[in-house]
């Protein structure tokens, strides 16, 4: 298989968010064993038997397993107290979440662990399906086996499985980026019906929960979660098709959607019963317009919709991208404390400068007071326990607007 997946998620056929005010805002674009945990007793230092860890409950063909509560989760959220300053939430998310051989997936697992961050990985179901089995994918309104992101090599499917497994064990969320990433033409996701989305989601879940059968891999541990329960949100290809997706997402019990084609740095609202968590417009250094908070959208403004620019520009572009993320962070942190949502891809465009920018930005945020680097699911867990009147009050603060009289006054008696 050719590495067609290396130009994922930014199909050039739909409008990509190229900055507010300049261009119309559009879309963004491992381990061995049988999989069962040992449930036997083990002797301690004195030779006495001690209970071992609980057995994992395999699901289906053993591709996934119920291993109990997810590790490394924050304490149960509590409501803000009157006058309390809200935390500054930051969510780093990854579209596709496949390991294509460039080492970026494990790199950011380590970055997250080093800085106490949780993230959301929007897994493309096709990244767990070998190309030899592409006939199993029947995308809505497209030919059997079609995919605008291609298929991973078998070795990269193996590595993706290992990294997704580790991500969940490290406390990260596994959402979905669906499958074939169709952004243009008659089969574009922008035109899909709610039933089309049901079909696509069923297939995405099937590829995740039946990878052992589809790949023939017998030497890998199962993914340690029940994906049907784990899956509570996603992001559509190129940020298209949300209107068709939302009725389906609500029917399936999802709790949020991250597919809006651009938003402002304000506290979120619900749309069709789900939290609407859009990528946001951020100050773009050196320009009078703002840029969408996604690596590819910054790239599109810098190198004119191509993934390769002039190498001499890379240092300045890296600094500009880092400054955009940190500028958006500061604007929220110092004023309305709106959550910051940053979208990324495991790609090495323009010499990998956007990956460097994301890492530097995360480091620049992690050590600040009140900052919580969380997954989307962890963020909405917090939102859902808040007094709706408090959330409405927070929502009333425009980007860059501080609470009148300070937080103690603004949120007292909300």
Secondary structure, DSSP 4 states (H G I P E B T S, - for coil): ---GGGGTT--TTS-B---BTTS---B-----S-SPPP-S-EE-TTS-EE--PPPPEEETTTTEEE-SSPSSPPPPP-PPPTTPPPPEEEEEEEEE----SSSHHHHHHHHHHHTT---EEEE-GGGGS-GGGGGG---TTS-TT--SS----HHHHHHHHHHHHHHHHTT-EEEE--SS---SSTT-GGG--HHHHHHHHHHHHHHHHTHHHHH---SSPPBSS-HHHH---B--GGG--HHHHHHHHHHTT--EE---S-B-SS---EETTEEE---BEEE-TTSSSEEESBHHHHHHHHTTT-S---GGGHHHHHHHHHHHHHHHHHHHHTTT---EEEEE-S--HHHHHHHHHHHHHHHHHHTSTTEEE--HHHHHHHHHTS-HHHHHHHHTSPTTPPPTTHHHHHTTT-
